Amino acid sequence: MKKFTKKNLLTITGMIVGAIAGYLYWKFVGCHSGSCAITSNPVNSTLYGSVMGGLLFSMLKKSRAKIQDNIQEQIK
């Protein structure tokens, strides 16, 4: 479990930040009439924010192949 958490820490952090942002969006901006599929319900808004945050932060993660290539170039 530690290995999984350490490997995916950036994505997990993004999910937490996104969930908070999604909830805050529902709280302060959300659709109160109920006609909006995502922002009319706090659960939907929080889950959507969590997914978007996880995807956004996972794009920032470098792949192992790129890291190994950079290390090999620095050695040469």
ChimeraX commands (.cxc) that place a marker at each C-alpha (Angstrom):
marker #1 position 0.00,0.00,0.00 radius 0.5
marker #1 position 2.87,2.37,0.76 radius 0.5
marker #1 position 4.38,1.71,-2.65 radius 0.5
marker #1 position 1.09,2.46,-4.42 radius 0.5
marker #1 position 0.58,5.66,-2.43 radius 0.5
marker #1 position 4.11,6.87,-3.03 radius 0.5
marker #1 position 3.86,6.13,-6.76 radius 0.5
marker #1 position 0.51,7.91,-7.17 radius 0.5
marker #1 position 0.87,10.71,-4.61 radius 0.5
marker #1 position 0.49,13.47,-7.19 radius 0.5
marker #1 position -2.71,11.99,-8.61 radius 0.5
marker #1 position -4.19,11.43,-5.13 radius 0.5
marker #1 position -3.35,15.02,-4.19 radius 0.5
marker #1 position -5.06,16.21,-7.38 radius 0.5
marker #1 position -8.16,14.21,-6.54 radius 0.5
marker #1 position -8.35,15.75,-3.07 radius 0.5
marker #1 position -7.82,19.29,-4.38 radius 0.5
marker #1 position -10.38,18.69,-7.15 radius 0.5
marker #1 position -12.95,17.32,-4.71 radius 0.5
marker #1 position -12.60,20.39,-2.52 radius 0.5
marker #1 position -12.83,22.68,-5.55 radius 0.5
marker #1 position -15.89,20.82,-6.85 radius 0.5
marker #1 position -17.67,21.14,-3.51 radius 0.5
marker #1 position -16.81,24.82,-3.22 radius 0.5
marker #1 position -18.07,25.37,-6.77 radius 0.5
marker #1 position -21.39,23.77,-5.84 radius 0.5
marker #1 position -21.58,25.81,-2.62 radius 0.5
marker #1 position -20.90,29.24,-4.12 radius 0.5
marker #1 position -21.78,29.00,-7.84 radius 0.5
marker #1 position -23.82,25.84,-8.35 radius 0.5
marker #1 position -27.18,25.56,-10.08 radius 0.5
marker #1 position -29.99,25.76,-7.50 radius 0.5
marker #1 position -32.87,25.05,-9.88 radius 0.5
marker #1 position -31.88,21.40,-10.30 radius 0.5
marker #1 position -31.63,21.54,-14.08 radius 0.5
marker #1 position -27.82,21.25,-14.17 radius 0.5
marker #1 position -26.63,17.65,-14.08 radius 0.5
marker #1 position -23.30,18.25,-12.35 radius 0.5
marker #1 position -23.66,21.36,-10.24 radius 0.5
marker #1 position -27.17,20.83,-8.85 radius 0.5
marker #1 position -26.02,18.09,-6.47 radius 0.5
marker #1 position -22.99,18.39,-4.12 radius 0.5
marker #1 position -22.07,14.72,-4.57 radius 0.5
marker #1 position -21.97,14.99,-8.36 radius 0.5
marker #1 position -20.01,18.22,-8.23 radius 0.5
marker #1 position -17.49,16.79,-5.75 radius 0.5
marker #1 position -16.99,13.58,-7.74 radius 0.5
marker #1 position -16.61,15.48,-11.00 radius 0.5
marker #1 position -14.06,17.82,-9.41 radius 0.5
marker #1 position -12.18,14.85,-7.99 radius 0.5
marker #1 position -11.92,13.15,-11.38 radius 0.5
marker #1 position -10.87,16.36,-13.14 radius 0.5
marker #1 position -8.30,17.16,-10.45 radius 0.5
marker #1 position -6.84,13.66,-10.63 radius 0.5
marker #1 position -6.57,13.82,-14.40 radius 0.5
marker #1 position -5.03,17.29,-14.34 radius 0.5
marker #1 position -2.42,16.46,-11.71 radius 0.5
marker #1 position -1.59,13.10,-13.34 radius 0.5
marker #1 position -0.58,14.96,-16.50 radius 0.5
marker #1 position 2.21,16.59,-14.47 radius 0.5
marker #1 position 3.77,13.24,-13.57 radius 0.5
marker #1 position 6.89,12.27,-15.48 radius 0.5
marker #1 position 7.15,8.78,-16.85 radius 0.5
marker #1 position 9.96,6.50,-15.71 radius 0.5
marker #1 position 11.34,6.25,-19.25 radius 0.5
marker #1 position 11.79,10.01,-19.46 radius 0.5
marker #1 position 13.47,10.13,-16.06 radius 0.5
marker #1 position 15.87,7.32,-16.98 radius 0.5
marker #1 position 16.69,9.02,-20.30 radius 0.5
marker #1 position 17.45,12.28,-18.48 radius 0.5
marker #1 position 19.71,10.49,-16.00 radius 0.5
marker #1 position 21.60,8.72,-18.78 radius 0.5
marker #1 position 22.10,12.00,-20.64 radius 0.5
marker #1 position 23.48,13.66,-17.52 radius 0.5
marker #1 position 25.93,10.81,-16.98 radius 0.5
marker #1 position 27.38,11.17,-20.50 radius 0.5
marker link #1:1,2 radius 0.2
marker link #1:2,3 radius 0.2
marker link #1:3,4 radius 0.2
marker link #1:4,5 radius 0.2
marker link #1:5,6 radius 0.2
marker link #1:6,7 radius 0.2
marker link #1:7,8 radius 0.2
marker link #1:8,9 radius 0.2
marker link #1:9,10 radius 0.2
marker link #1:10,11 radius 0.2
marker link #1:11,12 radius 0.2
marker link #1:12,13 radius 0.2
marker link #1:13,14 radius 0.2
marker link #1:14,15 radius 0.2
marker link #1:15,16 radius 0.2
marker link #1:16,17 radius 0.2
marker link #1:17,18 radius 0.2
marker link #1:18,19 radius 0.2
marker link #1:19,20 radius 0.2
marker link #1:20,21 radius 0.2
marker link #1:21,22 radius 0.2
marker link #1:22,23 radius 0.2
marker link #1:23,24 radius 0.2
marker link #1:24,25 radius 0.2
marker link #1:25,26 radius 0.2
marker link #1:26,27 radius 0.2
marker link #1:27,28 radius 0.2
marker link #1:28,29 radius 0.2
marker link #1:29,30 radius 0.2
marker link #1:30,31 radius 0.2
marker link #1:31,32 radius 0.2
marker link #1:32,33 radius 0.2
marker link #1:33,34 radius 0.2
marker link #1:34,35 radius 0.2
marker link #1:35,36 radius 0.2
marker link #1:36,37 radius 0.2
marker link #1:37,38 radius 0.2
marker link #1:38,39 radius 0.2
marker link #1:39,40 radius 0.2
marker link #1:40,41 radius 0.2
marker link #1:41,42 radius 0.2
marker link #1:42,43 radius 0.2
marker link #1:43,44 radius 0.2
marker link #1:44,45 radius 0.2
marker link #1:45,46 radius 0.2
marker link #1:46,47 radius 0.2
marker link #1:47,48 radius 0.2
marker link #1:48,49 radius 0.2
marker link #1:49,50 radius 0.2
marker link #1:50,51 radius 0.2
marker link #1:51,52 radius 0.2
marker link #1:52,53 radius 0.2
marker link #1:53,54 radius 0.2
marker link #1:54,55 radius 0.2
marker link #1:55,56 radius 0.2
marker link #1:56,57 radius 0.2
marker link #1:57,58 radius 0.2
marker link #1:58,59 radius 0.2
marker link #1:59,60 radius 0.2
marker link #1:60,61 radius 0.2
marker link #1:61,62 radius 0.2
marker link #1:62,63 radius 0.2
marker link #1:63,64 radius 0.2
marker link #1:64,65 radius 0.2
marker link #1:65,66 radius 0.2
marker link #1:66,67 radius 0.2
marker link #1:67,68 radius 0.2
marker link #1:68,69 radius 0.2
marker link #1:69,70 radius 0.2
marker link #1:70,71 radius 0.2
marker link #1:71,72 radius 0.2
marker link #1:72,73 radius 0.2
marker link #1:73,74 radius 0.2
marker link #1:74,75 radius 0.2
marker link #1:75,76 radius 0.2
view
